Amino acid sequence: MPPDLREVDGWVHSSQPVAIEPTDDSVTALRIRQSLAPDGESVSSRDSVTLDRLVRSGIERELRAAGLIPEGIGEIEQTDRHMGSTLILARSSTS
């Protein structure tokens, strides 16, 4: 899979996924991030993001406890480039 690329002010930044580490409670995405300066100097680092696995009914309960009302629920399908997820829209109970 090719890296995500972005150029800003002559700098080229890339983020390359290298692994996914699932557990029962979370999913960790590991990436190599690189920045290439206009003068050719390169900086590289490892990056990880851990996402907790949540149960939809638990989220809805926490929203209500915070004074929010769930309004809509949608599913974002998994692809070869993105993890699937559930989207919950909520509004304030005072509106």
RAFEN-V314155 format. One record per residue. N is the residue number from 0. RES is the residue in one small letter. PSI is psi in degrees with one decimal (NA if undefined). OMEGA is omega in radians with two decimals (none if undefined). D_LAST is the distance of its C-alpha to the last C-alpha in whole Angstrom. Layout:
# RAFEN-V314155
n->N res->RES psi->PSI omega->OMEGA d_last->D_LAST
n->N res->RES psi->PSI omega->OMEGA d_last->D_LAST
This chain:
# RAFEN-V314155
n->0 res->m psi->132.1 omega->3.14 d_last->45
n->1 res->p psi->153.4 omega->3.13 d_last->45
n->2 res->p psi->157.7 omega->2.94 d_last->43
n->3 res->d psi->134.3 omega->-3.11 d_last->39
n->4 res->l psi->146.9 omega->3.04 d_last->41
n->5 res->r psi->137.7 omega->3.08 d_last->40
n->6 res->e psi->130.2 omega->3.12 d_last->42
n->7 res->v psi->119.5 omega->3.09 d_last->40
n->8 res->d psi->40.4 omega->3.10 d_last->43
n->9 res->g psi->-12.0 omega->3.07 d_last->46
n->10 res->w psi->138.5 omega->3.06 d_last->45
n->11 res->v psi->121.7 omega->-3.13 d_last->44
n->12 res->h psi->136.4 omega->3.09 d_last->42
n->13 res->s psi->151.9 omega->3.09 d_last->42
n->14 res->s psi->116.5 omega->-3.07 d_last->40
n->15 res->q psi->114.4 omega->3.06 d_last->42
n->16 res->p psi->136.8 omega->-3.13 d_last->41
n->17 res->v psi->-20.9 omega->3.14 d_last->44
n->18 res->a psi->155.0 omega->3.00 d_last->43
n->19 res->i psi->129.3 omega->-3.14 d_last->40
n->20 res->e psi->95.3 omega->3.13 d_last->41
n->21 res->p psi->146.1 omega->2.95 d_last->39
n->22 res->t psi->179.4 omega->3.11 d_last->39
n->23 res->d psi->-30.5 omega->-3.03 d_last->37
n->24 res->d psi->-12.8 omega->-3.05 d_last->34
n->25 res->s psi->172.8 omega->3.03 d_last->34
n->26 res->v psi->128.1 omega->3.11 d_last->35
n->27 res->t psi->127.1 omega->3.07 d_last->37
n->28 res->a psi->126.1 omega->3.12 d_last->37
n->29 res->l psi->136.7 omega->-3.11 d_last->40
n->30 res->r psi->155.0 omega->2.93 d_last->41
n->31 res->i psi->124.6 omega->3.11 d_last->44
n->32 res->r psi->135.8 omega->3.12 d_last->42
n->33 res->q psi->146.0 omega->3.03 d_last->45
n->34 res->s psi->130.3 omega->3.12 d_last->45
n->35 res->l psi->116.4 omega->-3.11 d_last->48
n->36 res->a psi->159.1 omega->3.10 d_last->49
n->37 res->p psi->-28.9 omega->3.14 d_last->50
n->38 res->d psi->2.2 omega->3.09 d_last->53
n->39 res->g psi->-9.8 omega->3.11 d_last->53
n->40 res->e psi->139.5 omega->-3.08 d_last->53
n->41 res->s psi->138.6 omega->3.08 d_last->50
n->42 res->v psi->133.2 omega->-3.11 d_last->48
n->43 res->s psi->143.1 omega->3.09 d_last->47
n->44 res->s psi->157.2 omega->3.04 d_last->45
n->45 res->r psi->146.3 omega->-3.12 d_last->44
n->46 res->d psi->145.3 omega->3.04 d_last->40
n->47 res->s psi->146.8 omega->3.08 d_last->38
n->48 res->v psi->125.9 omega->3.12 d_last->34
n->49 res->t psi->126.8 omega->3.11 d_last->34
n->50 res->l psi->128.1 omega->3.10 d_last->31
n->51 res->d psi->142.2 omega->3.00 d_last->30
n->52 res->r psi->127.6 omega->-3.10 d_last->30
n->53 res->l psi->150.6 omega->3.08 d_last->27
n->54 res->v psi->130.3 omega->-3.06 d_last->26
n->55 res->r psi->-43.5 omega->-3.12 d_last->23
n->56 res->s psi->-34.1 omega->3.10 d_last->23
n->57 res->g psi->-39.3 omega->3.11 d_last->23
n->58 res->i psi->-45.2 omega->3.13 d_last->20
n->59 res->e psi->-40.5 omega->3.12 d_last->18
n->60 res->r psi->-42.7 omega->3.13 d_last->19
n->61 res->e psi->-36.9 omega->3.08 d_last->18
n->62 res->l psi->-48.3 omega->-3.13 d_last->15
n->63 res->r psi->-41.4 omega->3.13 d_last->14
n->64 res->a psi->-27.4 omega->3.13 d_last->16
n->65 res->a psi->5.0 omega->3.12 d_last->14
n->66 res->g psi->21.0 omega->3.12 d_last->11
n->67 res->l psi->150.7 omega->-3.14 d_last->10
n->68 res->i psi->121.4 omega->3.08 d_last->10
n->69 res->p psi->130.4 omega->-3.09 d_last->13
n->70 res->e psi->-32.1 omega->-3.10 d_last->12
n->71 res->g psi->149.4 omega->-3.14 d_last->16
n->72 res->i psi->133.2 omega->3.12 d_last->19
n->73 res->g psi->157.4 omega->3.11 d_last->22
n->74 res->e psi->134.4 omega->3.04 d_last->26
n->75 res->i psi->114.1 omega->-3.05 d_last->27
n->76 res->e psi->146.0 omega->3.05 d_last->31
n->77 res->q psi->141.1 omega->3.05 d_last->34
n->78 res->t psi->-179.2 omega->3.09 d_last->36
n->79 res->d psi->-9.0 omega->3.14 d_last->39
n->80 res->r psi->-13.8 omega->-3.05 d_last->37
n->81 res->h psi->145.6 omega->3.03 d_last->34
n->82 res->m psi->145.5 omega->3.05 d_last->33
n->83 res->g psi->157.0 omega->3.12 d_last->31
n->84 res->s psi->168.2 omega->3.09 d_last->27
n->85 res->t psi->133.9 omega->-3.14 d_last->24
n->86 res->l psi->126.5 omega->3.10 d_last->21
n->87 res->i psi->120.1 omega->3.08 d_last->18
n->88 res->l psi->139.3 omega->-3.12 d_last->14
n->89 res->a psi->157.0 omega->3.08 d_last->11
n->90 res->r psi->161.7 omega->3.11 d_last->7
n->91 res->s psi->140.3 omega->3.12 d_last->6
n->92 res->s psi->-8.5 omega->3.13 d_last->6
n->93 res->t psi->-2.5 omega->-3.10 d_last->4
n->94 res->s psi->NA omega->none d_last->0
